[in-house]
Structure formats: structure tokens, C-alpha cells
């Protein structure tokens, strides 16, 4: 396609380039807030932390933890073919997850700020042979500079919410200009595919949601046993990936339920671990005893609320709590991923605001594998029903597990779609070795 840019894209390029002198201030502010790692700030300017490995290199970019988790099996399958893989993301939490769960030999770097010079510096060093962009983290300079180097670009697990679709329709030529640079867009759902097509992507295939093919999150055996022993036979409920406002609802529900469920323990895993102390304050204001997991303490018999302000331990919580409220859904955030909870046998409650995972929640609700609660009172009632009716709770958990199992298969369809590109890289590698 022509490299000609629309006026809004040219303006964005000029503004982002002229803002480069402000980048140190932005990074310093983010560092102070715990959103950057001091020793790796250079990566945000496109400065590589490693030498480029020899041979073909696939670059895979995802915004944060959720995007990287969903492509972990894809990364493993590509790396198993002796093709080197570079993974980029933009958050400290995703970096910690990458360190724990990426296959050996896969390199992680922070994605550069979307400044033309930084992106050029990044691409000149790494020289990727194929770029896979996960879901919808599509920065103009990143796409423009990558396309100018004739690097094939593929969108995987492509997602475009109705809200984002309506917003992009105000700049149809600009989003079309960017999407036309992709060789291929692999959409999660037919609805995503239609929206991406309407905005101008040239080649679209619906492959399904890669999140359904991600294995259940792991749990350290020693940690699981220690926490299980500390809990004993107490009734347990959990709230995971919660956002500000939702912890108030959960704490209030606990205060109302503990009379009917003696010894009740509530596990809360806030979406952002640094909010743990604030959740502790909410519990204290309600007259409840709480403990932060980050302190190394286990819940005691008098602990009402145990706050999992740690990373990578949802697998632990879902193995311990038979009923789980999945957050980001009683506030207007759009919901968080319920698949991991379903795979590990939890009965799932969620609020009405789940547009980020609309298809998943619709399938779970229709199969009676999850239940919508519209407000704090109904959340309390739903938790009480699940705690008090083990048989109904088990039926819901089984329906949830069966639903996510049925919806799998996206990994194989994605691999089939990108196979011609991977074969070309493998052939290039064999020619290079000859």
C-alpha cells in the first residue's frame, strides 16, 4: 500500500516527535509511581537490553499481563520450532509475569514509548522478520515504522469493542490507513471481525479467542498447602481483579454474611497489587480484621479478609475459593477475564459491566456457568446462595468448565493461519545454515 499518511496521522507523528524532550519527565513520574523499572528505562527509549540473536526473529507485542498470558501457548509453539522470539509489553506487572512464565530463550523487553526516533532505534537493533500484535494495542508510530521496514504484521486475538469501534469511526481514513498495513488480522469473534472489517482491514480471519486455550494458572504447591492448612474448614469466598469501589461491596457483603457463615474468610485480590493497603483500610473501617499476603503472613483464625496483594497467584486463590466474584464488572471498567476461574472449578459471580469480555460472559451466563449481580445487595444475596447451596454451586462450576472447554481451539487455528509465515522463516534459517 501507499505510505502516504492522513492529516491526523501526520499531526500525531509531529506531536510525538516534538514531545520527545518531555519523555524523561514522563518516565521519571512513572518510575516514582512504581510503573517503571529504573534499570530498564533505556528500553522505553528503544535501547536494547540484549544483543539480537542470530537467525529469524518473531516479535510479539501485547500491552500487559492479560495479552501476554493469552499468547503464552503460541509463544511456546513458535519457540519450539527453533525460531527466536522477542516479546514486548508496557507494564511492570507483565514484565514480572514474563520472567516467571516465558519459555527459556525468549527475550522480554519493554516496548518503547511511541516516539518515532525510539521506535526506529528499537527496530534497527532487533530487525524482526515477523511482527505479531496482540488484541488492540496498536500505536501509530509502532505500526508505521514497522511497515516501512517491510516487516509482515499480523494482528492475533484481534479485539475491537463496540465502544472503540464507535470512537474510531470519527477518524475512518486514519484507522483504515493503519489497518491496511497488516498482512492479516486474526479476530477473536465474528463481531470483532465485522468491526475490524468495517474500519478497513484488508484480510480478516475469525480464529476464536486464544484465552480459552491458555492452561489454568499454576500454583506453587508449598504455598497452596500452607494456605490450605491455615484456612482449614472455614467457608471461603473470593473477589479477584477488583477495582476501586468493588472492595467496599465485598467487605460489606462479608460483614452481612459472617453471622450466617461462622468463620467466613474472604480473599480479595485487587487488580493492582499496590492497592492492598487501601483495601486493608476499607476492611478496618468496617470493623474487620485483615492481613496482607505481601507481608508473608497467613490468615489466622480471627482474620476476616486476606488480601492477596501479590502477583501471579490467582491460581492459588481459584483452587481455594469455591465461589468467586470477578471484578471490574460492578464498576464501569468492562470486566476482567473469568476463564481462569472457570477452568479451576469456581462458581462465578460478576456485575453487569463486562463489555471487554462480552462473548465469554454471555456464553457462561447462558450455560448457567455464571450469574450476573446488578448491585451490592444482589452480590451479597448471590454469595449467600452459593455458600449455602453446595450442590447448586457445583452445577454452576461444572457448567462453567464445560463452556470454556467447548470454546477452545483458537490456538490451532491461529497457528494454521500464520503457518506460511513461519515456514518462510524456517526455510530462511535452513538456507542460512547451509
JOTA-V328181 format. One record per residue. BURIAL is b if it has 9 or more other ideal C-beta (glycine too) atoms within 8 Angstrom, else e. Layout:
[[BURIAL] [BURIAL]]
This chain:
[[e] [e] [e] [e] [b] [b] [e] [e] [b] [b] [e] [b] [b] [e] [e] [b] [b] [e] [b] [b] [e] [e] [b] [e] [e] [b] [b] [e] [e] [b] [b] [e] [e] [e] [e] [b] [b] [e] [e] [b] [b] [e] [b] [b] [b] [b] [e] [b] [e] [e] [e] [b] [e] [e] [e] [b] [b] [b] [b] [b] [b] [b] [b] [b] [b] [b] [b] [b] [b] [b] [b] [b] [b] [b] [b] [b] [b] [b] [b] [e] [e] [e] [b] [b] [b] [b] [b] [b] [b] [b] [b] [b] [b] [b] [b] [b] [b] [b] [e] [e] [e] [b] [b] [e] [e] [b] [b] [b] [b] [b] [b] [b] [b] [b] [b] [b] [b] [b] [b] [b] [b] [b] [b] [e] [b] [b] [b] [b] [b] [b] [b] [b] [b] [b] [b] [e] [b] [b] [e] [b] [b] [b] [b] [b] [b] [b] [b] [e] [e] [e] [b] [b] [b] [b] [b] [b] [b] [b] [b] [b] [b] [e] [e] [b] [b] [e] [e] [b] [e] [e] [b] [b] [e] [b] [b] [b] [b] [b] [b] [b] [b] [b] [e] [b] [b] [b] [b] [b] [b] [e] [e] [b] [b] [e] [b] [b] [b] [e] [b] [b] [b] [e] [e] [b] [b] [b] [b] [b] [b] [b] [b] [b] [b] [b] [e] [e] [b] [e] [b] [e] [e] [e] [b] [b] [e] [b] [b] [e] [e] [b] [b] [e] [e] [e] [e] [b] [b] [b] [b] [b] [b] [b] [b] [e] [e] [b] [b] [e] [b] [b] [b] [b] [b] [b] [b] [e] [b] [b] [e] [e] [b] [e] [e] [b] [b] [b] [b] [b] [b] [b] [b] [e] [b] [e] [b] [b] [e] [e] [b] [b] [e] [b] [b] [b] [e] [b] [e] [b] [e] [b] [b] [b] [b] [e] [e] [e] [e] [e] [b] [e] [e] [e] [b] [b] [b] [b] [b] [b] [b] [e] [e] [b] [b] [b] [b] [b] [b] [b] [e] [b] [b] [b] [b] [b] [b] [b] [b] [b] [b] [b] [b] [e] [b] [b] [b] [b] [b] [b] [b] [b] [b] [b] [b] [b] [e] [b] [b] [b] [b] [b] [b] [e] [b] [b] [b] [b] [b] [b] [b] [b] [b] [e] [b] [b] [b] [e] [b] [b] [b] [b] [b] [b] [b] [e] [e] [b] [e] [b] [b] [b] [b] [b] [b] [b] [b] [b] [b] [e] [e] [e] [e] [b] [b] [b] [b] [b] [b] [b] [b] [b] [b] [b] [b] [b] [e] [e] [b] [b] [b] [b] [b] [e] [b] [b] [b] [e] [b] [b] [e] [e] [b] [b] [e] [e] [b] [b] [e] [b] [b] [e] [e] [e] [e] [e]]
